[in-house]
Every structure is written in C-alpha cells, then in structure tokens.
Amino acid sequence: MVTRPLKIAEGNIATDASAGGLHPGARRGAVALDTLPFGTPARVVSVGGEGSLALRLLEMGVVPGAPVCVIKSAPLGDPIEVRVRGYHLALRRTEARAILVLRDE
C-alpha cells in the first residue's frame, strides 16, 4: 500500500485572530485559545498554524467542534494545560494562539 502525505490547503488554515483575520468558517466572537479564561468551556472553531503544527493538533483530536477548556498554566505562564475531549494536553501559548474557539453559553 502506498501512502501519500496529507496536504493542507492554505485556505483551510485559520489566520491569527489577534490580527483581525478570521478563518472564513469562523464565527464572530471567536477567540484564540490562549486568551480563554481558566475554566471556561468552549468549542474549537478552527485550527491554524503552519502545516505540520495544524496537522499534529488535528491528529491529537483538536478538531472543529471538539470541547475544550483551559485548566491552568505553568508558573511562568507557558505552557498551558488544556482539556480536550476529556484528556489533558499541554500546549505552548504560541500553539494555543493558532486555535480559535467559541465560548459555550
């Protein structure tokens, strides 16, 4: 069996929300995961970043619609601990900045 590497089209990757550019599928009110307050439940809207980073996050279950919650941060603020689909994941703030989320109401 021949396997081919997965290609992620530029148009499918979200831009940095702090720069004002949102992924076309993102809704107004979406914020970067690194700015989400501790304990606030949210859902992933889009995953951005360079191709390999976005692919790795998707492989770990950080996909649009997945429930997320920021649990805590390290003493110096980086990395942060995030609960995704019931498991805990440590992410650098730069990696978390590439994930857009929408707060659950």
N, C-alpha and C positions, 0 to 999 in steps of 0.2 A: 504494500500500500504506500502510495506517495502522499506525503503531507506538504501542504503549502503554508507559508506564514500568513497569518491574518493581517490584512491591510485595513487600517482605519483611515477613512476619508477625512480630509481637513474639515469639511463641512459638518461632520458629526461630532466634532470636539468643541466643547464649550470654551469661550474666551473668559478671561478674568473678569469676574463680576465687579470688582472694585474699579476697573477701568470703564465701566458703564456698558460694556458689550456683553449681552446675554446670548446664550445659545438660542437659536430660533425656536426650539421646543420649550424653552424655559418660560415660566410664568413670572409676572411682576411680583415682587415680594420675595423672590428667591435670594438667598444669602449664601456666602461661602461658608463651608463647614467650620472653618477656623474661627469664624465670628459668632457662631451659635453659642448662646449661654449654656452653662453646665446644667444638665438635667432636662433640657427642653427637647421633647420628642419632635422629630422631623422626618421627612421622606426625601430621598435623593431625587433630584430633578434631572441632573446631567453630570457627566464625568468628563473633565477636560485634562489638559496637560499634554506633554509630549507623548507620542505614540506608545512607547514602552511602559510609561507610567500609567496611562489610561488603561492599557490592556491588563496590566497587573492588578489594578484596582478592580476592574471588571471580573477578573478571574477569582478574586477574593470575595466576590458577592456584593460589591458596592456598585449596584446597577440601578437604573432609574426605577423608582417605586419602592426600593428597599427602605425599611425603617431604620433610622439612625438616632443616636443620642450621644452627646459628648459627656463622658463620665468625669474625667479630671485631667489635669495637666501635670507635667513634671515640675519639680520645684523651680526650675529656671524658665518654665513656660513652654519648653519644647522637648520631647514630643507631647502629643495629647492622646488620651485614651478614649476610644470611641466604641460604642456598642453597635454592631451591625448584625441584623438578623439573629440576635441572641448570643453572639460571641464577641469577645473584646479584641480590639485591634489598636495597635499603637501606630500613629501616623505623625510624620513631621508636619509642622504648620504649613510649609510650602506645598506639601502633598494635599493636605486638607483644604487649602485655598483653591485647588483645582476641582473641588466637588461642590456643586450648587445644590442646596437643599431648600425645601419649603416647610415652614413650621406647621405642625399638626395643630388643629384647633380643638 
